Amino acid sequence: MIGPLNPKSAPLEVEPVDAGLVSPHLRDSLDAMAQHGVHATFGRWLIDGAPYAILFDLNAGAVRGKLDEWRGDLFRNHGVPAPPSDSETNDAIMLGYLTAWFLGEFVARETQSAIIAHFHEWQAGVALPLIRHRQLDIATIFTTHATLLGRYLCAGSVDFYNNMRNFDVDAESGRRGIYHRYCIERGAAHSSQVFTTVSQITAFESEHLLKRKPDGVVPNGLNVVKFAAVHEFQNLHAIAKEKINNFVRGHFYGHLDFDLDKTLYFFTAGRFEFRNKGVDMYLEALGRLNDRLKASNSKVTIVAFVIMPASTQSFTVEALKGHAVTKQLRDTVADIQKKIGERVFEAATRGHTPDPMSLMTSEELVTLKRRIYALKRDPLPPVVTHNMSDDSNDPVLGSIRRLRLFNDRNDRVKVVYHPEFINSNNPLFGLDYEEFVRGCHLGVFPSYYEPWGYTPAECTVMGVPSITTNLSGFGCYMEEMVETPDDYGIYIVDRRMKSVDESVNHLVDKMAQFASKVAPAAPSTA
């Protein structure tokens, strides 16, 4: 693998290895570049499989000094403009020229074995037209996981899928200030000997936006080994759900008037792409679901999480206070339980049956009452766990306010917007993302633009049902490969053949049907 060096993370993520022990030609190629001031780190990347990695230092003076020369060469010989102010494109150019340089050195020395170079995404694509122009004896593959222009178009308000054939790609990319990046991506697609993508829907998109039909579709893989605990799904769900219950007890303190045994946890998560990820549809559907559940006098409560990183300043005082007061209560109860247990034991050893009325002292009763009174509050539980940097313009909060999903006592759908990814160091949740997913009942990912979609796939291998759409690569793949995806807990919403309003109602139906099937029944009073 070849990529840019991050001096801060590389020492923690890459185990150095002598390149000569792997291949003398590899060592000699890196040494030849080092003579020109190019620094590279070689070693094993400490991830599953421990692949070898070459990481080039893009900040080395010798490399930065060639940037203008390489930028000019890219325009003269390949017609790709590169504005000097775009740092990401500059990094892509330096990485591309260093990669082509290295491969040229290596192929000149390694004459016995065939060499295949596989490039992913436009940021790695600069080397492809260079390899072709220099006629290096290398078989090349380029894979796009999502077209750059497609992602930008879908983030706007255009009808992307019905107008894909009609877009003026040069004009559209120019209007969005990404024409130079688009040229790199398109040049990579046309310079590679084999062009692939990850789903049929992205293949169709690539054919019209990049003007080359992919040679094949290679769906994204998923390492299922780390999730493989089918016989433990229920136990793992119960353990993780109790941790989410603890969060809910703290977040909704003073308003915890719903039964956690009749509560379902829904969530959506991903990059902050409000329209592309379907968060707009998710929130709209939650509003309609709330109205439907209230109208039917449902006893089921749904706590719906939105886990998407956004610009924040700090945790809200209310979020932290809620978890502090519930922790105080839990600690007090645990201490009283311990002392009551000791009193019961002492009385039993003397042959006496303890008097239930005397097991708790007056001091303990006062302390417990103080903890209970501390849980009272008048304001409604917050819909967001953080103070946002730009509260008034945040689209998630804007939709929550428009839909009036304020976590009122009468609401059957409660909303928690957590604008950062979850990890075990999080002071509110105290669990990692995998545990959080396992503890939920349903993942909801009604994406408008999703070339593949790892989140519903991860839910599937962890035994958690999910909702996706027929505009996501994963959803299309499931429709093609599985006769009835619903039977496997994979619910697919139609966003291709229905209007937006119809698609929202379809999503509401899916969520309501799921809630009615899995919600625990009320305990018998017989």
C-alpha positions in Angstrom: 0.0 0.0 0.0 1.2 3.5 -0.8 0.0 6.7 0.9 1.0 10.0 2.5 2.9 10.1 5.8 1.2 11.5 8.9 4.1 12.1 11.3 1.7 12.1 14.3 -0.1 8.9 13.8 2.5 6.8 11.8 4.6 5.9 14.9 1.5 4.5 16.5 0.1 2.7 13.5 3.0 1.5 11.5 5.7 -1.0 12.6 9.0 -0.2 10.8 10.4 -3.0 8.6 13.7 -3.2 6.7 12.6 -3.0 3.1 15.5 -5.0 2.0 14.2 -8.0 3.9 11.0 -7.9 1.8 12.6 -7.1 -1.6 16.0 -5.8 -2.6 14.3 -4.1 -5.5 11.9 -2.3 -3.2 14.8 -1.2 -1.0 16.9 0.0 -3.9 13.9 1.9 -5.4 13.3 3.8 -2.1 17.0 4.5 -1.7 17.2 6.0 -5.3 14.4 8.4 -4.4 16.0 9.2 -1.0 19.1 10.4 -2.9 16.9 13.2 -4.2 15.5 14.1 -0.8 12.4 12.0 -0.8 11.7 10.5 2.6 9.5 7.4 3.0 8.5 5.2 5.9 8.2 1.5 5.2 6.6 -1.0 7.5 3.5 -3.0 8.4 0.3 -1.1 9.0 -1.1 -2.3 12.3 -4.6 -3.3 11.0 -6.2 -6.7 10.2 -3.8 -8.5 7.8 -0.9 -6.2 8.6 -0.2 -5.1 5.0 3.1 -3.5 4.0 2.8 0.2 3.6 5.0 2.9 2.0 4.3 6.3 3.3 5.8 9.3 1.6 6.5 12.5 3.5 4.7 15.2 1.5 6.1 18.0 3.7 9.8 17.3 2.9 11.5 20.3 1.3 12.6 18.4 -1.8 9.0 17.3 -2.5 7.4 20.6 -1.8 10.0 22.2 -4.0 8.8 20.2 -7.0 5.1 21.0 -6.5 5.0 23.9 -9.0 6.9 21.8 -11.6 4.6 18.9 -11.2 1.5 21.1 -11.3 2.7 22.6 -14.6 3.5 19.2 -16.1 0.0 17.9 -15.1 -1.6 20.8 -17.1 0.7 20.7 -20.1 0.7 17.0 -20.7 -2.6 16.0 -19.3 -4.8 19.1 -19.4 -5.6 19.1 -15.7 -5.6 22.5 -14.1 -4.6 22.8 -10.4 -5.2 26.0 -8.5 -2.3 26.5 -6.0 -4.7 27.3 -3.1 -6.3 23.9 -3.0 -4.2 22.0 -0.4 -6.0 18.7 -0.9 -5.4 18.7 -4.6 -1.7 19.7 -4.0 -1.3 16.7 -1.7 -3.0 14.5 -4.4 -0.5 15.8 -7.0 2.5 15.2 -4.8 1.4 11.7 -3.9 0.6 10.9 -7.5 4.0 12.0 -8.8 5.8 10.2 -6.0 3.9 7.1 -6.6 4.6 7.1 -10.4 8.3 7.9 -9.6 8.5 4.9 -7.2 6.7 2.5 -9.6 9.0 3.6 -12.4 12.1 2.9 -10.2 10.6 -0.5 -9.1 9.5 -1.8 -12.5 13.0 -1.0 -13.9 14.5 -3.3 -11.3 11.8 -6.0 -11.0 11.7 -7.7 -14.4 10.6 -11.2 -13.5 7.2 -10.6 -12.0 4.1 -9.0 -13.2 3.2 -5.7 -11.4 -0.4 -4.7 -10.7 -1.2 -1.3 -9.2 -4.7 -0.7 -7.8 -5.8 2.9 -7.2 -8.8 4.0 -5.1 -10.6 7.4 -5.4 -9.5 10.6 -7.1 -7.0 11.5 -4.4 -4.8 8.6 -5.5 -5.6 8.9 -9.2 -3.0 11.4 -10.4 -0.4 8.6 -10.9 -2.6 6.8 -13.5 -2.2 9.3 -16.4 1.5 9.5 -15.6 1.9 5.7 -15.7 0.2 5.6 -19.1 2.1 8.6 -20.5 5.4 7.1 -19.4 4.4 3.7 -20.8 5.4 1.8 -17.6 4.9 -1.9 -17.8 2.3 -2.0 -15.1 -1.3 -3.3 -15.1 -3.5 -0.7 -13.6 -6.9 -0.7 -11.9 -8.9 2.3 -10.8 -11.9 2.0 -8.4 -14.2 4.8 -7.5 -16.4 4.3 -4.4 -18.4 7.4 -5.2 -18.0 10.0 -7.9 -17.0 13.4 -6.7 -19.5 15.3 -8.8 -22.3 12.9 -7.9 -21.8 13.6 -4.2 -21.8 17.3 -4.8 -24.9 17.2 -7.0 -26.9 15.1 -4.6 -26.0 17.4 -1.7 -27.9 20.1 -3.5 -31.6 20.2 -4.5 -31.2 18.7 -8.0 -33.2 15.6 -9.2 -30.0 13.6 -9.6 -31.2 10.2 -10.8 -33.7 11.4 -13.3 -31.4 13.9 -14.9 -28.1 12.0 -14.8 -27.9 11.7 -18.6 -28.4 15.4 -19.1 -25.9 17.0 -16.8 -23.2 19.2 -18.5 -20.4 17.7 -16.3 -17.8 20.4 -17.0 -20.3 23.2 -16.2 -21.7 21.5 -13.1 -18.2 20.8 -11.7 -17.1 24.3 -12.5 -20.0 25.9 -10.8 -19.1 24.0 -7.6 -15.4 24.9 -7.8 -14.3 21.3 -8.3 -13.5 21.2 -12.0 -9.8 20.4 -11.4 -10.7 17.6 -9.0 -13.2 16.3 -11.5 -10.5 16.3 -14.2 -8.2 14.2 -12.0 -11.0 11.7 -11.3 -12.1 11.4 -14.9 -8.5 11.2 -16.1 -7.8 8.4 -13.7 -10.9 6.5 -14.9 -9.8 6.8 -18.6 -6.1 6.1 -18.0 -6.6 2.9 -16.1 -6.6 -0.4 -17.9 -9.5 -1.7 -15.7 -12.1 0.6 -14.2 -14.4 -0.7 -11.4 -16.8 0.6 -8.9 -18.7 -0.8 -5.9 -22.3 -1.1 -6.9 -24.5 -1.1 -10.0 -26.0 2.2 -9.1 -22.6 3.8 -8.9 -21.6 2.1 -12.2 -24.5 3.8 -13.9 -23.5 7.1 -12.3 -19.9 6.7 -13.4 -20.9 5.9 -17.0 -22.7 9.2 -17.3 -20.5 11.5 -15.1 -17.0 10.1 -15.8 -17.9 9.1 -19.4 -16.6 5.5 -19.0 -18.6 2.4 -18.3 -17.0 0.4 -15.6 -15.5 -2.9 -16.6 -16.9 -4.6 -13.5 -18.7 -4.1 -10.2 -16.9 -5.3 -7.0 -19.1 -4.8 -4.0 -17.3 -3.6 -0.8 -16.3 -6.3 1.6 -16.7 -6.4 5.4 -14.6 -8.2 7.9 -17.3 -10.3 9.5 -14.9 -12.3 11.7 -14.8 -9.6 14.4 -18.6 -9.6 14.5 -19.0 -13.4 14.4 -20.8 -14.2 17.6 -24.2 -15.3 16.3 -25.0 -17.4 19.4 -24.3 -14.4 21.6 -26.3 -11.8 19.8 -29.1 -11.7 22.4 -26.7 -11.5 25.3 -24.6 -8.8 23.7 -27.7 -6.9 22.9 -29.0 -7.0 26.4 -25.6 -5.9 27.9 -25.3 -3.0 25.4 -28.9 -2.0 25.7 -28.6 -1.6 29.5 -25.7 0.9 28.9 -28.0 2.9 26.6 -30.7 2.6 29.3 -28.3 4.3 31.7 -27.8 7.1 29.2 -31.5 7.5 28.8 -32.1 7.6 32.5 -29.6 10.5 32.8 -30.7 12.4 29.7 -34.4 12.2 30.5 -34.1 12.7 34.3 -37.2 14.3 35.7 -39.2 13.3 32.7 -38.6 9.5 32.7 -42.3 8.8 32.6 -42.0 6.0 30.0 -41.3 2.4 30.6 -37.8 1.3 29.4 -39.1 -2.2 28.9 -41.5 -0.8 26.3 -38.9 1.5 24.7 -37.2 0.9 21.3 -33.9 2.5 20.3 -33.6 3.7 16.6 -30.5 5.4 15.3 -28.9 6.8 12.2 -25.2 7.5 11.9 -22.6 8.7 9.4 -20.8 11.7 7.9 -22.7 15.0 8.2 -24.3 14.9 4.8 -27.9 15.9 5.7 -29.6 15.2 2.4 -27.3 12.5 1.0 -27.5 10.3 4.1 -31.3 10.8 4.2 -31.3 12.5 7.6 -33.9 14.9 6.3 -36.2 12.0 5.5 -35.4 10.2 8.8 -36.5 13.2 10.9 -39.6 13.9 8.8 -40.6 10.2 9.2 -40.0 10.4 12.9 -42.4 13.4 13.1 -45.1 11.5 11.3 -44.5 8.3 13.3 -44.8 10.4 16.5 -48.2 11.6 15.3 -49.3 8.1 14.4 -48.3 6.6 17.7 -50.0 9.4 19.7 -53.2 9.0 17.7 -53.3 5.3 18.4 -52.6 5.8 22.1 -49.5 3.5 21.8 -47.7 2.6 25.0 -44.5 2.1 23.0 -41.8 4.8 23.2 -39.1 5.3 20.6 -35.9 7.0 21.4 -34.4 8.0 18.1 -30.7 8.9 18.0 -28.9 11.0 15.3 -25.2 10.3 15.5 -23.4 12.7 13.1 -20.3 14.8 13.8 -20.8 18.6 13.6 -19.1 21.7 14.9 -19.7 22.0 18.6 -18.3 24.0 21.6 -19.0 21.7 24.6 -21.4 19.3 26.2 -24.6 21.1 27.4 -24.8 21.6 31.2 -28.1 19.8 31.3 -26.7 16.7 29.6 -23.8 16.5 32.1 -26.0 17.3 35.1 -28.5 14.6 34.3 -25.8 11.9 34.3 -24.3 13.4 37.5 -27.5 13.3 39.5 -28.4 9.8 38.3 -24.9 8.6 39.2 -25.4 10.1 42.6 -28.6 8.2 43.0 -27.2 5.0 41.8 -24.2 5.2 44.2 -26.5 6.1 47.1 -28.8 3.1 46.3 -25.9 0.8 46.0 -24.5 2.0 49.4 -27.9 1.5 51.1 -28.3 -1.9 49.5 -25.0 -3.0 50.9 -25.8 -1.8 54.4 -29.3 -3.4 54.3 -27.7 -6.6 53.3 -25.3 -6.5 56.2 -28.2 -5.8 58.6 -30.2 -8.7 57.2 -27.2 -11.0 57.5 -26.5 -9.9 61.2 -30.1 -10.4 62.2 -30.3 -13.8 60.5 -27.1 -15.0 62.2 -28.8 -14.3 65.5 -31.8 -16.4 64.5 -34.1 -13.3 64.0 -36.3 -12.4 61.1 -35.5 -8.8 60.2 -38.2 -6.2 60.5 -38.6 -4.7 57.0 -39.6 -1.3 58.5 -36.3 -1.1 60.4 -33.9 -2.1 57.6 -33.3 1.5 56.5 -32.2 4.2 58.9 -33.8 7.6 59.0 -30.5 9.1 57.8 -30.5 6.8 54.8 -34.1 7.6 54.0 -33.3 11.3 54.1 -30.3 10.9 51.8 -32.4 8.9 49.4 -35.2 11.5 49.3 -32.6 14.2 48.6 -31.3 12.2 45.7 -34.9 11.7 44.4 -35.7 15.4 44.7 -32.6 16.3 42.8 -34.0 14.4 39.8 -36.9 16.9 39.5 -36.8 19.5 36.8 -39.3 21.6 34.8 -37.5 22.1 31.4 -38.0 19.4 28.8 -35.0 17.1 28.2 -32.7 18.6 25.6 -32.8 17.3 22.0 -29.1 17.8 21.6 -26.2 16.8 23.9 -23.8 19.6 22.9 -23.7 23.4 22.5 -23.6 23.8 18.8 -21.2 26.3 17.1 -24.0 27.5 14.8 -27.2 26.5 16.4 -29.5 28.5 14.3 -28.2 27.1 11.0 -27.8 23.5 11.9 -30.1 21.5 9.6 -30.8 18.7 12.1 -31.9 21.2 14.8 -33.9 23.1 12.2 -35.9 20.0 11.2 -36.4 19.0 14.9 -37.8 22.4 15.7 -40.0 22.5 12.6 -41.4 19.1 13.4 -41.8 20.1 17.1 -40.0 17.0 18.3 -39.2 18.6 21.7 -39.3 15.4 23.9 -42.6 16.5 25.5 -44.2 14.0 27.9 -46.9 13.2 25.4 -44.4 12.5 22.6 -44.0 8.8 21.8 -40.9 9.6 19.7 -38.1 11.2 21.7 -35.1 12.6 19.8 -31.4 12.7 20.9 -29.0 14.5 18.5 -25.4 13.6 19.4 -23.1 15.6 17.1 -20.0 13.5 17.5 -19.1 9.9 16.9 -19.5 7.5 19.9 -16.5 5.9 21.5 -15.8 4.3 24.9 -14.2 7.6 26.2 -17.5 9.4 25.7 -18.6 10.6 29.2 -22.3 10.4 28.3 -22.5 6.9 26.8 -19.4 5.1 28.0 -19.5 2.5 25.2 -17.9 2.2 21.8 -19.8 2.5 18.5 -20.1 -1.3 18.0 -21.6 -1.7 21.4 -24.0 1.1 20.7 -25.2 -0.5 17.5 -25.7 -3.8 19.3 -27.8 -2.1 22.0 -30.2 -0.5 19.5 -33.2 -2.2 18.0 -33.1 -0.7 14.5 -30.7 1.3 12.3 -32.4 3.7 9.9 -30.4 4.8 6.8 -32.8 6.2 4.2 -30.0 7.5 2.0 -30.5 9.5 -1.2 -26.9 9.1 -2.3 -25.0 6.1 -1.0 -22.7 4.3 -3.4 -22.5 1.3 -1.0 -23.5 1.8 2.6 -21.5 0.2 5.4 -23.8 1.1 8.2 -26.7 -1.2 7.3 -24.2 -4.0 6.4 -22.6 -3.6 9.9 -26.0 -3.8 11.5 -26.8 -7.0 9.6 -23.6 -8.8 10.8 -24.3 -7.7 14.3 -27.9 -9.1 14.3 -29.5 -5.6 14.3 -32.3 -5.0 11.8 -31.9 -2.0 9.5 -33.7 0.2 7.0 -31.9 1.2 3.8 -33.1 2.3 0.3 -33.0 1.2 -3.3 -30.8 4.2 -4.0 -27.9 2.7 -1.9 -25.5 0.2 -3.3 -26.2 -2.2 -0.4 -29.9 -1.9 -0.8 -29.7 -2.6 -4.5 -27.4 -5.6 -3.9 -29.7 -7.1 -1.3 -32.7 -6.7 -3.6 -30.8 -8.5 -6.4 -29.3 -11.3 -4.2 -32.0 -12.0 -1.6 -35.5 -12.8 -2.6 -37.2 -11.4 0.6 -34.7 -9.1 2.4 -37.4 -8.3 5.1 -37.0 -11.9 6.3 -33.4 -11.1 7.2 -34.1 -7.8 9.0 -33.1 -5.7 5.9 -36.0 -3.4 5.1 -35.7 -1.5 1.8 -37.6 1.8 1.3 -38.4 2.8 -2.3 -36.8 6.2 -3.1 -36.5 5.5 -6.8 -40.1 5.0 -8.1 -42.0 7.1 -5.5 -42.3 10.8 -4.7 -40.6 12.2 -1.7 -43.8 12.3 0.3 -44.6 8.7 -0.7 -41.1 7.6 0.3 -41.4 9.2 3.7 -44.7 7.5 4.3 -43.1 4.2 3.2 -40.4 4.7 5.7 -43.0 5.5 8.4 -44.8 2.3 7.6 -41.6 0.3 7.9 -40.8 1.8 11.3 -44.3 1.4 12.6 -44.5 -2.2 11.5 -41.2 -2.9 13.1 -42.3 -1.3 16.4 -45.5 -3.2 16.4 -43.7 -6.5 15.9 -40.9 -6.2 18.4 -42.2 -4.0 21.1 -42.5 -6.0 24.4 -46.1 -6.8 25.4 -47.5 -5.3 28.5 -47.1 -7.5 31.5 -50.1 -9.6 32.5 -52.1 -8.4 35.5 -54.0 -11.7 35.9 
